[in-house]
Every structure is written in structure tokens, then in C-alpha cells.
């Protein structure tokens, strides 16, 4: 290594010493491992493939759409089968993550498909960092209802010094760091033996009569099929059950965009409040960072034109707010740290299931013979009892071999706000994955699984059923 530059007070460092220094400074393993690779002695075996090399193009079947009398016609085309699995989970948000881990832990060969390059959905990519509501008051005692896989995930995140707030005995509704949450989700999926397919978008379904037998994926590799014995639709938008012809209702709901600001701990809150700013944002594990929600207009979350317009409109709105903060006494040090990679689409499609769970039933704390989880109490600080969730709310009326999980299950209008939250998605995802795994084991349709066996399996996996 060359000596230090003239006038520098730093001693000459070897590469190994530099690696240690950078690691101590927090630059991390990827940077260090590259330096370690460069440090390899001459003659040692290293990677044989250069970083930039021309290779033959990957062949791709072409069945282009054509214009016929003013209409775009897509011809019939055969699709390569990319993979076959027992349980296929579509969507890697909280519900899909929990479903995949639960199914894999039953021994079912499980595959998880996610359109982005990370897990967590709106929790991580949407920067909706509050896991809420995790508790309810059961028999007069504040009780954690998010247990099993969801609570295992939260506990592992909380082991990191900056991983989570409010995660210990007697406290509820933690906020987690998005990057650590992604990391722990990756670890749990890998440990469970789930096959992970990122960067794939479900374009259609594979049907056998009235049964879903897989999905058609769209990716950089073109269109390919994944076949499965059972599919869990945790896409959030009900993409699978809608394509399969299941009944559903479509709703318009507020679509926002979350952002984060930095230097939150270097502000004068008293001056900001005096100027009309009630808050910088919501708490995070990092004291210097706040996340800020934006509700947005109620519009169609399935309309790409609307989604595109809102992306740009919300970014302009966020920038104006940050500028106002910076120009206000007390907020000069605030900066715009990050805008969420995902728009905050709250609700689009809701499955029409064999059972619609109503707000009246939830507020009456109605117990069902097919209860598969208990939702926490929204808007009451955990003071009210939890609301049992029936398995029937996950099962389509007619279409077979598919279950819904997450924010697209069957509830009425007034219960949407409770059902779509991250904590509840962890619960319904866990149940759907366990049911899918049990259906594979029992060689039956998901609608025909034995409820006592499903409930027993969920309890073995740590779930809370009341």
C-alpha cells in the first residue's frame, strides 16, 4: 500500500488494517469483503468470472401481441414451468412472510413470490413502521395477541440495539427499523427452507377447472409458471383470487406516501410547536429519525395512472413540508432522509368469502368455532377485548386451492381499518400458511381442512386463539 499523503498525520496502513478501521467505523461487511478479496496474495485462487463480460444472450420465446382491427391480440403461448411447490405464497408483506414460514414449518415445500427485492411490504418498503395493534385486554388483563411467528419476528428484531421500540413485557405496539426488519425476515424465511423469488409479478393464474394450480409470473426472464398444490394470496390487492374468478368487492381508499426526516434530535421542538408544527413525525428506534405518514386522497389503487400521478404529487407535497420545516426557527437542521419506495395503498379488493366478519361481531367479541386468531384492539389503547377471526373469512366462496391473507380478507366496511393493520396481517398470514400446509398434508382442499387440527397446529406454532 502506498505511504500516507504528504502532510497527513495518519500512519501508513495495510489493507487488513484499513478493513478493521472501516469495520469499526460501521462501513459493514460488503465493503470489507471487497477489500479482503483485493488483498488476496498473488497466485491465490480467486473468482474466475470478471465483473464485466459479454455472454451469449439468454434465449427467450417470443409471442408478441399484434394489432388486429384496432384491437391488441395476445396469441396463445406455452409457458415454461419455473418451479413446482406444495404451497405458493404470493406477496412478501407481513401476511405473506408469516404464511410462508408457517407453511414451511409444517413440512410443506414452500415458495414465496415478491414483486420487490425485499420482504415486509408496506411495513418496510412503505415505511409504515408501527406494528399495531399487538395487544388487547383479555379478562381484564392486557394481553399480547400477536404471538407465534409474528412475535418471534418482533423478538428477533428487538435483539438489535436499534431494532425496535416498546418490545418488552407489558408494552405494546413496537416500532421497528425497516432495514433490520428486512434482514430478520430474510433470515427466518431462509431458516424455514422457503424458496424465495424476488422481482416477480403475478400476471395471471393457472387454472384446472375451478381450482387454482399455480400462477403466471412476469419478470425480466419473461413469462413463466409456478405450479402449486395450494396458493396463499397475500398480494394485498387480491391479485390471485381476482384472476381466478373469485367474487370480491373493490374499494377506493386513502393512498398516501410515507417519508422520513433526519436530524430530528437536533431541532427545537418548542419553537416548532410555537410556529404551528405539532410534531416532526412518529417515533423510531433511531433518535435522529422520524417517519411521517401522509393519508392522501381516496382513489383507485389498481389504476396505474392514478398511482403514477400520486407518486409525483406526494413527493412535491413532502418536499414543501420539509422546506417549511427548514425555514422555521428550530427546524433548520432537519433534512429529507427518505421517501418510501412503495405508495401507501390501504385497500383495493376484498374477498367475498364463505364468511364475512362484521364490525358488529368484532365489537361484540363474537367467538367462532373456526377461530384462527384474535385481532388486537384498534383505537382503544388495547383497553378493549380482542376480536376473534374466523377461518371462513380467508376462504373464497367457490374457487378452490387458494386462501386469502392480509388486507384482502373478507370483512365489512367498518372493520377494514382494524383488519388491514400490520399486526393483524401477521395473524391472518400465519393462519393461512398453517392451513395451506395442513391441506397439503391431508391431501384436501383448503376449505375442507379439519378445523380442530388447524387450531391445534396453530397453537403448536405459538398462535393465540383466545
N, C-alpha and C positions, 0 to 999 in steps of 0.2 A: 504494500500500500504506500502511496506517496506520502512524504512528510507533510506536516501541517503547513498551512499557508503562512507567508511572512506576516509577522505582527500578531499572529494568533497565539493565544495563551493556552490552547488545547494541545495536549501531547499527541504524538503520532499514535494512531490506533490500528490494531489488526482488525480484519473483518470480523473475527469472532468477538473481539471486544466491542466493536461497533454494534453487533447484533444484540449483545447483552445490554448495552446502553439504550438502544432503541426499544427493546422489550420492556425495560424498566420504565421508559417514558410512555409506554402504552401504545406503541405502534402496532403491536399484535403479531400473530404467527405468520400470516401470509407474507408480510414484508420481510420478516426474519428468515422464513424458509427460503425465500428467493436469494437472500444474501448467502445463506448456508450452501445453497446449490452452487452459487458462483465461487464459493470458497473451496470447492472440491479440488483435490490435488490433481496435477496433470497425470493423464493416463488412467484415472479412475473412470468406472462405467457411469455414464450419465444418460439422460433421455436421448434417444436416437432420432426423435422426430423434431425437426426445427420448428420454431414458432410460426414461421410464415412459409408455407409450402403449397405449390399448386398440385391439386389432386384431381383425378377424373370426376366430372360432375356426377352426383347421385342420380341415377335414372328415376324418372317419375312418369307414371301413366298420365296421359292427357285425355280428358273427356270434356273439352271446353263447351260452355254454353254457347248457343247460337241464336241469332235473331231470326225468327220465323213470323212473317206477317205482323211485325211490330211487337211480338212477344218474345221474351227471353226463355229459351227452352234448354233445360238441362237434360242431357241424354242419360239413359240407363248406363250404369257403370259398375263393374266389380270392384270390391274394396279388399285390400289386404287386411288380414287379421293380425293386428299388432300384438295382441295378448289375450289369453283366456284366464279367467279367475273365478273363484267362488262368489265373492262379494265385491262389487264395484261401488265405490263411493264417489259421487260427483260433487265437487266443491270442497275446498280445504279450509273453510272458515271454522269457527268453534264447533258447530254441529258436525261438519264433515270430519274434522280431526277426531272428535270423540267417537264418532261412528266407526271410523277406520280402525282405531285402536281397540275398541270393544269387540268388533267382529274378528279381528286378528287374534285376540286373546281367547276366543272360543276354539281356535284351531283352524278356522276357515282361511283359505288362501285369499288375501285381500289386496285390492288395488285402489289407490286414491288418485283422482284426477283433479288438477287445479289449473285454472287458466293463467294465474300469475306465477311468479317464481318464488313464492313463499307461502307459508301457511298462516292462518289467523283471520283472513278475510277482513271485514271492517274493524275487527279488534286491532289488528296490526297495520294492515295496509290502509285502512280508513282512519287510523289513529283515534278510534273510539276506545280509549284506554281503560275505562271504568268497567269492571266486571260486576254487574249489578242486575238483580238483587240476589245475593248469595244466601240470605237468611230469611227466616220467618219466625213468628212466635208460636211455638207448638206447646200446648198445655201450659201456657203461661211462661215458657222459657224460650229465650232467644236461641234459635236452633239453626245450624247450618244445613241447608237443603242441597247445595251443590257439593256432592260428595263423589266418591268413585273416581273416575278418570278425570273429571273436571277439577276436583280438589287436589288430586295427585299432581296435575299440571301446575296449579297455582302454588302448591307447596314447593315444587322444584324450582319454580321461578323465584320464589321468595328466599331461597337459599343464597341467591346472589345479593351482595350488599346493596346494589342499586336496582334490584329486581322488582320489588313490589312494596306498596304501602298497605297498611291495615290488614296484614295477614298474620294473625296470631289469635290465640284463644280469646273469645269474647268480642272480637272486632269483625266487622263485616265489610263487604264491597271493596275489595282491593283495587288499586290502580297499578298496572304493570308497565314495565318498559317494553316498547314494541319489539326492539331487536332481540332482547333476551327471550321474549315470548316466542318469537320465530325459532330461535335456536333450540329451546327446550322442546317445542313441538316437533322439530326435526328429529331430535334425539329419541323421543317417545315413539314416533312413527317407525323409525329405523329399528329400535329395540323390539317392537312388536312384530317385526317382519313384514310390514306393509310395503308393497311395491309402489313407489311414488312416481307419478307422471306429471311434471310441471309443464307449463307453456302449451297446454292443450285446451281447446274449446270444444264443448259438446255441440255438434251441429245438428244431430238427429239421433234417432233411436233405431235399434234393431228389434223388429217385432216378429213373434211367432204366434200368429193368431191374435189372441187378446193379451199375450204375455210379453213383457219386455225381456229380451235376451241379451241386451248389450247396448252400446252407444256407438255413434259415429263421431270420431274426433277430427277436428280441423287443427292443423299445426303447420309449422314450417316444412314438415315432411309430407304435406298434402293431407288427403282424407284417408283415415284408417279406422278399423273397427276394433273394439274391445268387447269380447263376449263374457257374459257372467250369468250365474245362476240366480242371483238377487242383486238388484241395484238400489242403492240408497240415494235419493235425490236431496242433496244438501246444497244445491246450487244457489239457494236464496230466492231465486226467481221461478222455481218450479220448472226449469227448462226441460227436464226429463219427462216428468209426468204430463206436461202440456204437449210435448211432441208425441207422446204415446197415446194421446186422445183422451186422457182422464178429464173429468169435469173439474172446473175451477172457476173462481171469480177473480177479476182483475181490479186493482185499486190504484188510485192516484194518491200519493203521499209525499210529504215534505222530502226534498232531496237537497242535502247540504254538502259542505266540504269542510273538513276539519283542518286546522293548521296549528303550528306550534311556534311559540316565540322564545327567544333566548335572552339571557341576562335578566331573568325575572327577579333574581335575588339582588340585583343592582339598581333597583328602582326605589322611588319614594312613593309608597302606596298612599300615604296621607295626601300628598299633593295631587296624585292622580285621581283620587276619590273626590277631592275638592273640585277638580276640573270636570267631573261627571263620569269618570270611568269607575264602574262598580267593582270590577275585577280584571286582573290580567288574563285569567283563564283558570282551568281546573288543575288540581294538584297532580304531580308526577313523582316518581321516586327520585328524580334529579331535581334538586332545589332550584337550579338555574333555568329550568324549562317549565313552561305551562302549555297545555293543549286547550284549544279554543274551538268550541262547537259552533256550527252555523246551520240553522234549521233549513232555510231555503224554501222555495215555493212547492206546493203540491202539484206535481206534474207526472207525466208518464215515464217511469223508469225503464221502460222497454223501447223507448223511441230514441234511436241513436242521434237524431238531430237535436232533440231536447237535451240529451246528456252532453253533447258536444258544446251546445250553447252555454249550459250551466257551468261546465268546466272553466270556460273563459270568463264568464260573468262573475263567478265566485272568486276567482283569482284577483280580478280587479277590485272587488269589494274588500278582500282581505288586505291587499296592498294599501288601500286607502286607510283602513283601520290602523295598520302598522305605522303609516306615515303620521297619522294623527297622534298616536302614542309618542312617537319620536319628537314631535313638535310641541309636546305638552310638558311643562315643568315636572320633573320627577320621572319621566319616561324616556329621557334622551338616550339611555344605553340599550334600550330594547331593540332587538333585531328580528327579522323574519327568518326563522330557522328552517321551516319545512312546511310544505303543503302535502296533504295526504295523497298518495298515488291513486287512491280509489275514491270516487264520489260516494257520499253517504246515502245510498238508495235504501230506504227503510222498508218499504213493502211494495210488491208488484202483484204477483199471483198468490192466491191462497187455495190450497187443495180443497175440493169438495170430497170429504172423506166419509167413511162409514159412520163417524160420529163427529158432530160439530160441538166443540167445547164452547160454552157461552159464558159471558161475563157474570150473568146471574148465578150460574153454577159455581164459578170460581169464588164469587163473593160469599156464597153460602157454604163454601168449603166442602162441596159435594164429593163424597168418596165413591169411586167407581170400582167395580170388580176387576177391571183390566188396567188399574193404575200402574204406570211405569215410571213415575217421577212426581216430584212436588215442586211447583214453582214458588220462588220467593215473593215477598210482598212488595209490590211496586208502589212508590209514592207514600209509604207509611213509616219509613224508617225501620222496617222489619217488625213493626208492632202488631201486625195482623197475622192470622194463621196463613200457612201456605195453601196453595190450590192444587189439588191432585190433577194429574194429566192422564187422560185415558189413551190406551194404545190405539183405539179406533180413530183418533184424530190424526194418525200417521198413515192410515191405510186407505188407498183410493176406493171409491165405491165399486168400480168394476175392473179396472186394469190390474193385472197381476204381476207379481215378481218385482214390484217397486214399492218403496216406502219413502215417505217424506220426513225430513228432519230440519229443524231450524225455523226460520221466519216464514216458511211457506206452509206450515201445517194448518189444520182446519180449526179456526176459531171465529167467533163473531166480531163485529166491528169494534165493540168496546174493549175487547180483550187483546186487540192487536198490540197495543203499547206494552203490555206485560210479556206477551209471547215472543216478541221479536228481539228481546234483550239478550246480551251475550250469555249471562248466567243460565237463562232458560234454554238457549240454544245448546249449551254444553249438556244439559239434562236430556233434551229430546234426541240429540245426536247419539248420546250413549245408549239410550233405549233402542233407537233404530238399528244401530250397529249390532247390539246384542241379539235383537230379534232376527236380523238377517243371518247372523252366524248360526243361530238355533234352527232357522228354516233350512239352511244347508245341511246341518247335522241330521235333522228329522226328515229330510227329503220331502218337504211340503211347501206349499205356498206361504208367503209371509202372513197372509190373512188367516191361515189355519194353524199357526203355531199355538201350542198349548200355553195359555196364559200363566197358569201356576208355575210351569217350567221356566217361562221367561222371567217372571218375578223372582224366582229362586236364583236364576243366573245373574240377574241384575244385583241382587243382594250380595251374592258371592263376589261380584266385581266392585262392591262397596257403595252402590247407589242407595239413595234414601227414598223410600216409598211411603213414608209416614208411619 
